[in-house]
Every structure is written in structure tokens, then in C-alpha cells.
Amino acid sequence: MLAIAAREFKTLFLSPMAWTILAILQFILAFLFLSQVETFAMLQPKLAAIEGAPGLTDVVVTPLFGNAAIILLLVTPLLTMRLICEERRNKTLSLLLSAPVSNSDIIVGKYLGTLGLLLLMVLLTALMPLSLLAGGELDFGKLFANMLALLLLVSAFAATGLFVSCLAGHPTVAALGTFGLLLVLWILDWTTGIEDRRSELFEYLSLLRHFQNIQTGLISSIDISYFLLFISTFLLLSIRRLDNDRLQK
């Protein structure tokens, strides 16, 4: 499993895609981060006169991680689209399935390899708020909550992308399918605000709702268990799909 994960992680950096995505991601987030810092500097005199006003973490850090979540929603399908369907297209899936490794090792290994790159992106994003310690104070509790929320979110993104890659026959189809599925799960509870209607099922299934709950600093076992169940479900579905491929071979 670890050998497959290491191979997958190294493969991502052998192509220019990973380097390009990292560079573009850092450029966009740095621009948004500096914009939020400038906004806080403009609002600081007014905020100082308000009791219980939002601080540096609320004005700068939380929006930064929210923007990072949206960008990674677009990026993750590009990283996961080739995980299984590319092996199938290149006729190397048969060799992988004939190796003395279980389907669980293959799926979890490929998942961990992709998750390693996503974890690197989360850490690079977290370095930006830490730079504010040179001239300000941060709420480390909320900073940790935002990092945890983003890490759980990208883990769910990667599990979804891996499953769609197991189903699709072409990387482009896998990328579009992953993006479409994640977008539906992202906006699922938007309909609850229409005509004051509320759906507890849609609220629970919404990725955005659980992500924002953890972002506030209130780390609930309900939100954590949702993400763990979400990730486990898609990994199990991916393993089942690979079982069918092995039986067909």
C-alpha cells in the first residue's frame, strides 16, 4: 500500500501538472490573502471601537480557507481523473490486478498518494496566516479548525474523484463527472433558503454545511463523523468496482 502511495505521489511530480497547479494555487491564494489583509487594515480603526468585533483570524484567515476550498473543488478532479481510468486505458490495470496486492491496497495506496499532494497544498495555505504573527495575533483555535476543515474536505474530494475514476473510461470524463458530483454535494442545501423551506437530509448531505460548521471553531463529532463516513463510503465503492474489474480479468 505504501509503495503504491509513494509511486503515485512521485508520479504526480514527474509531470508538469502538479507543479503548475501548485504555482497557480499559491498565486491566486496569495492575491486573495493580501486583499483580505488590506481590507482588515482599512477596517481596523472601526473594529477597534466595537466591543466583541471580529478579529484578524475572522476577517483574514477564515475567508482564505473558504476560498481555498472552492479552488480545490476545481483542482481535485484534475488530480484524481487519471488514477484508475488511465491505468485501464494504458492496459496496465491488468498488470496491477495480477500483482500480489489486494484491491484495498491498490485503492488506499492511490488515495494516499493523491492525498499527500492535497495535504501539501493545505500546509502551504496555512503558511500565509502564520506570516501575520510578525505584526499581529491569531486565534490558533480557529486556525486549527480551519486547517482541519480544509483537510477533511479535500480528503472527501479525493475519495469522490477516485471512485469516479474507477467508473469512467476516459480521464476527461472522470474529471467532469467528479466536478459535477462535488458541485451537487456542495450546493445541495442552497434550496433550503427558498421560500423558507428546510430539508434536514439535504443539510446533512451538504459538504459545504459541515465544512462551515468546523470553520467556526465548533468541532462537532457529527461533522467529523460525516466526513469519515463520506470518505469510507467512496473508498469502499471504489474497492467494489475494482473487484468487478478483477473478476472480469
Secondary structure, 3 states (H helix, E strand, C coil): CHHHHHHHHHHHHHCHHHHHHHHHHHHHHHHHHHHHHHHHHHHHHHHHCCCCCCCHHHHHHHHHHHHHHHHHHHHHHHHHCCCCHHHHHCCCHHHHHHCCCCHHHHHHHHHHHHHHHHHHHHHHHHHHHHHHHHCCCCCHHHHHHHHHHHHHHHHHHHHHHHHHHHHCCCHHHHHHHHHHHHHHHHCHHHHHHHHHCCCHHHHHHCHHHHHHHHHCCCCCHHHHHHHHHHHHHHHHHHHHHHHHHHHHC
